[in-house]
Amino acid sequence: MGSPGIALLEKATTAALNLANVLYEKKNGIAYVTVNRPKVLNALNTPTWKDLRTAFEDARDDVTIRGVILTGAGNKAFIAGADIGELAQVTAFEAEQSSRFGQDVLDLIENLGKPVIAAVNGFALGGGCETAMACTIRIAVDTAKFGQPEVKLGLLPGGGGTQRMPRLIGKGRALQLILSGETIGAQEAYRIGLVNEIVPDAGLIQRAEVILKQIAANAPIAVKFALEAMNKGMETSQSEGLLLEASYFGLCAATEDKKEGTSAFLEKRAPQFQGR
């Protein structure tokens, strides 16, 4: 349980951004984004997508924020998927527009320029699994469940699942999961590479914080460019990706942080990066 002071700060920050379905807190260089619809297992409806976009835009633009932890309220679900009640009423045109909007939000998360850790504390199904896959790193409790069950509703994944999943775990495994609509546990998700780590329930957020602090100890520009090089490189051939990598390597070499990092190494001291 958080302290009353933290709870008040959380409410104040959320209210300042006018968020109804997402809790948003910033502390010690980390932004905490929590989907807050536990009664419906944190299902994603249009207002929730909009709240996520607002929160992540703020985290992106705040120079004091070095990373983000995304999780779900309660102890049952990260994000259990789309709001089926809303989905049942949409027309074909509305469905396509909704898909594009969700994809845009997840593109924002994936290309934030800062690491985003999905702390998966329960069900991550449909749009929830897609949201986790858009994050930089995924850690999960042992009871977490993953899947893309859209085919059971007469649909296919619409938030990037058909594109990110095969890139993460390979085409064959992705096809099996998406076409069967099967739900898998955390251990299987870890085995196939969908999850980076499995951690105890009580230590989920703490482990995410440790990872972000490890990353934050490094040069911010180098971290940003490494993220961009990998994300953009995955969309090209290997030879084009290598050219992209060399370009970013050159850009990093022109920074003050590169001078500081190499000097600190030679002088056997801890570097003091300034993000310049």
Order of alpha helices (4+ residues) and beta strands (2+ residues): alpha-beta-beta-alpha-beta-beta-alpha-alpha-beta-beta-alpha-beta-beta-alpha-alpha-beta-alpha-beta-alpha-alpha-alpha-alpha
